[in-house]
């Protein structure tokens, strides 16, 4: 029953990996499904999944959850189709079905507390008022100790409503920053699987700190 629900929620087409096998990773990008939301700030989690999948030669055009191998390590890529605020309804059951410890589940999401195009790789944290993360944490039974790749989108200008800002598409300058950031994210994810989270986060976040200082005062 849970698996049937999972297929409906995540449109998962992967098959069980052979045993014994190295412990897999689950990469989950948060966003809203449908062309209406494509390219909006709130959907950069989906874009990170798509960029990583493309780098591995994996088409994500017809299904929204696929399995692949990086070397001999299984990697599951998921784009929940439950809409942002219910992201945990597919993420929680997917992690449970594959019996993954939460330190092997990496959630990609937009973050208004970071300048546009700046990334951070963290091993845990709260939801920071992000409704998608709230849902994921709820369906992880309140556990916040799972990695996340935060993708900076900057803050709304002036008195603009944050909800409207999230659902806007990027202008040309911001788009360039995000495209560059996605490529940096791909490199970090590959290092994550070869070097582990602690070492990767230490090096990656140090590099992104300097980028943060450089970009924080430059408007988009």
Backbone torsions as a table, in degrees:
resi	resn	phi	psi	omega
1	UNK	NA	-46.5	179.0
2	UNK	-61.8	-40.6	-178.9
3	UNK	-65.1	-40.5	177.2
4	UNK	-60.4	-43.1	178.1
5	UNK	-63.3	-40.1	-179.8
6	UNK	-61.7	-44.5	178.5
7	UNK	-59.9	-40.8	-179.9
8	UNK	-66.2	-39.2	-175.1
9	UNK	-79.3	-33.2	-171.6
10	UNK	-119.4	-8.8	-178.1
11	UNK	51.7	52.2	-173.0
12	UNK	-83.9	130.1	-177.8
13	UNK	-114.6	7.9	-175.9
14	UNK	-79.0	157.6	176.2
15	UNK	-113.7	158.1	-178.7
16	UNK	-57.8	141.3	-179.9
17	UNK	-83.3	154.1	-176.5
18	UNK	-66.9	151.7	179.3
19	UNK	-116.0	141.8	-1.7
20	UNK	-75.5	156.2	-177.9
21	UNK	-151.9	151.2	174.2
22	UNK	-58.2	151.4	-179.7
23	UNK	-61.8	127.9	-176.0
24	UNK	-79.0	169.5	171.2
25	UNK	-111.2	149.8	170.0
26	UNK	-120.0	118.5	175.2
27	UNK	-103.7	122.9	-178.0
28	UNK	-121.0	121.3	175.0
29	UNK	-99.3	131.9	179.8
30	UNK	-94.3	141.9	179.9
31	UNK	178.1	-172.4	176.9
32	UNK	-114.0	133.8	179.2
33	UNK	-75.3	158.0	175.3
34	UNK	104.3	150.2	-178.1
35	UNK	-61.8	-27.7	-179.0
36	UNK	-57.5	-32.9	-174.4
37	UNK	-103.9	-2.9	-178.2
38	UNK	-63.6	131.6	178.4
39	UNK	83.4	2.6	178.6
40	UNK	-84.9	162.7	-177.2
41	UNK	-60.8	-36.5	-177.0
42	UNK	-70.2	-10.3	-174.6
43	UNK	-105.2	14.8	-178.5
44	UNK	-66.4	-22.2	174.1
45	UNK	-63.7	-44.1	173.9
46	UNK	-59.6	-43.3	-177.9
47	UNK	-63.1	-35.4	178.5
48	UNK	-65.9	-40.2	175.2
49	UNK	-60.9	-47.3	-178.4
50	UNK	-61.9	-41.6	-179.2
51	UNK	-65.6	-43.5	178.7
52	UNK	-64.8	-44.3	179.8
53	UNK	-59.6	-43.3	179.4
54	UNK	-62.0	-38.1	180.0
55	UNK	-65.7	-22.0	179.3
56	UNK	-101.4	3.4	-178.9
57	UNK	71.9	30.8	-178.0
58	UNK	-108.4	116.8	177.5
59	UNK	-73.8	131.7	177.4
60	UNK	-117.2	26.9	-171.8
61	UNK	-85.3	-28.4	-175.0
62	UNK	-111.6	-19.3	176.0
63	UNK	-130.2	165.9	-172.0
64	UNK	-122.8	16.7	171.6
65	UNK	-154.2	121.8	-178.3
66	UNK	-136.5	156.3	175.7
67	UNK	-109.4	144.3	176.1
68	UNK	-146.3	177.9	176.0
69	UNK	-126.1	135.0	170.8
70	UNK	-112.2	104.8	-166.7
71	UNK	66.0	-121.8	176.9
72	UNK	-108.4	15.1	-178.1
73	UNK	-97.3	120.5	175.8
74	UNK	-69.6	137.0	178.0
75	UNK	-130.5	126.9	176.3
76	UNK	-104.3	130.5	-179.8
77	UNK	-112.3	125.6	-175.1
78	UNK	-133.0	139.0	172.7
79	UNK	-124.9	93.1	-177.4
80	UNK	-54.4	136.6	-177.8
81	UNK	-103.0	24.1	-175.8
82	UNK	-95.1	5.0	-170.3
83	UNK	72.3	152.3	-168.7
84	UNK	-50.0	-50.2	-171.5
85	UNK	-68.0	-10.4	179.4
86	UNK	-119.6	24.7	-175.1
87	UNK	-55.5	-34.0	-177.7
88	UNK	-67.4	-19.7	-178.5
89	UNK	-64.3	-24.5	174.6
90	UNK	-104.9	-35.0	-177.5
91	UNK	-64.5	-45.7	-179.3
92	UNK	-60.5	-53.6	178.7
93	UNK	-63.0	-33.0	179.7
94	UNK	-66.2	-45.3	177.2
95	UNK	-63.4	-39.4	-179.1
96	UNK	-68.1	-40.3	-178.1
97	UNK	-61.7	-41.3	180.0
98	UNK	-90.2	6.9	174.6
99	UNK	54.9	45.9	-177.3
100	UNK	-92.7	132.6	169.1
101	UNK	-67.0	149.7	-173.6
102	UNK	-66.0	-19.1	176.9
103	UNK	-75.3	-0.1	174.0
104	UNK	-109.4	9.7	177.9
105	UNK	-111.9	116.6	-179.2
106	UNK	-111.1	122.8	-178.8
107	UNK	-103.5	128.6	178.3
108	UNK	-101.2	131.0	-179.2
109	UNK	-154.4	159.0	176.2
110	UNK	-72.8	152.7	-178.0
111	UNK	-146.2	116.6	179.9
112	UNK	-77.7	-11.3	180.0
113	UNK	-83.2	-4.1	177.4
114	UNK	-114.1	144.3	175.4
115	UNK	-59.2	152.7	-178.8
116	UNK	-56.4	124.3	177.4
117	UNK	92.8	-2.3	177.7
118	UNK	-95.0	137.8	-178.0
119	UNK	-114.9	157.6	170.8
120	UNK	-142.8	139.4	175.4
121	UNK	-112.8	113.6	-177.2
122	UNK	-120.4	150.9	-178.4
123	UNK	-87.5	-13.7	180.0
124	UNK	-169.2	-179.9	178.0
125	UNK	153.4	173.2	177.7
126	UNK	-83.9	-166.0	-178.3
127	UNK	-92.6	-15.8	178.6
128	UNK	53.6	35.0	179.3
129	UNK	69.1	14.9	178.4
130	UNK	-89.6	116.6	-173.2
131	UNK	-65.5	-32.3	176.5
132	UNK	-64.6	-44.5	177.2
133	UNK	-65.3	-37.8	176.8
134	UNK	-55.5	-45.3	-179.1
135	UNK	-65.7	-42.5	178.9
136	UNK	-61.6	-47.0	-179.9
137	UNK	-61.7	-41.5	177.9
138	UNK	-58.5	-44.4	-178.1
139	UNK	-81.6	-6.5	167.7
140	UNK	-96.2	20.7	177.2
141	UNK	59.2	37.8	176.4
142	UNK	83.7	-0.2	-179.2
143	UNK	-77.0	125.2	-179.5
144	UNK	-105.9	5.0	-174.8
145	UNK	-92.3	65.3	173.7
146	UNK	-132.9	145.1	-178.4
147	UNK	-66.8	153.0	174.3
148	UNK	-145.1	143.2	174.2
149	UNK	-104.7	108.1	-177.8
150	UNK	-87.9	130.1	-177.1
151	UNK	-115.9	110.5	-175.3
152	UNK	-67.4	134.0	176.6
153	UNK	-121.8	-0.8	-179.4
154	UNK	78.7	176.8	-177.8
155	UNK	-102.7	154.5	177.3
156	UNK	-63.4	143.8	179.4
157	UNK	-74.5	145.5	174.8
158	UNK	54.9	-129.8	-179.0
159	UNK	-101.9	22.1	-177.6
160	UNK	-62.4	138.5	177.5
161	UNK	-62.3	124.3	-179.8
162	UNK	-56.2	-34.7	179.9
163	UNK	-64.7	-41.2	177.8
164	UNK	-66.7	-39.2	178.6
165	UNK	-60.1	-44.5	-178.3
166	UNK	-62.0	-32.3	-175.3
167	UNK	-94.8	5.9	173.8
168	UNK	-85.8	154.8	173.3
169	UNK	-85.1	158.7	-179.5
170	UNK	-72.4	145.2	169.0
171	UNK	-76.5	177.5	-172.5
172	UNK	-61.9	-41.7	-178.8
173	UNK	-65.8	-46.6	179.6
174	UNK	-65.5	-37.0	179.2
175	UNK	-60.3	-42.4	178.7
176	UNK	-62.3	-41.5	179.2
177	UNK	-63.4	-44.0	-178.6
178	UNK	-66.0	-42.9	179.2
179	UNK	-59.9	-41.6	177.4
180	UNK	-65.2	-40.3	-179.4
181	UNK	-64.6	-37.8	179.3
182	UNK	-61.8	-38.6	178.0
183	UNK	-66.9	-37.6	175.5
184	UNK	-65.3	-37.3	177.8
185	UNK	-63.1	-39.1	178.0
186	UNK	-59.3	-45.9	179.5
187	UNK	-60.3	-44.2	-178.9
188	UNK	-63.4	-40.3	-178.9
189	UNK	-67.0	-37.8	176.9
190	UNK	-65.9	-39.9	176.7
191	UNK	-66.7	-36.1	178.8
192	UNK	-55.4	-43.0	-177.4
193	UNK	-75.8	-23.5	-179.3
194	UNK	-96.5	-33.1	-174.8
195	UNK	-110.2	-12.0	-177.4
196	UNK	91.2	165.9	-173.3
197	UNK	-69.8	-46.3	-173.4
198	UNK	-60.7	-50.5	-178.5
199	UNK	-66.9	-42.0	179.9
200	UNK	-63.4	-46.3	-178.7
201	UNK	-63.1	-39.7	-179.3
202	UNK	-60.3	-49.0	-178.8
203	UNK	-71.6	-46.3	-175.8
204	UNK	-64.2	-46.3	-178.1
205	UNK	-67.0	-30.4	175.8
206	UNK	-64.4	-42.9	177.4
207	UNK	-64.6	-42.5	-177.9
208	UNK	-69.7	-26.0	177.2
209	UNK	-61.1	-43.5	179.2
210	UNK	-67.9	-36.6	176.6
211	UNK	-64.5	-40.3	178.1
212	UNK	-57.6	-48.7	-179.6
213	UNK	-61.8	-34.0	-177.5
214	UNK	-75.4	-36.1	-171.3
215	UNK	-96.6	-16.8	-169.5
216	UNK	-63.3	-24.9	-179.1
217	UNK	-103.9	1.7	-179.4
218	UNK	-97.4	118.3	-176.4
219	UNK	-70.4	157.2	175.2
220	UNK	-119.4	NA	NA
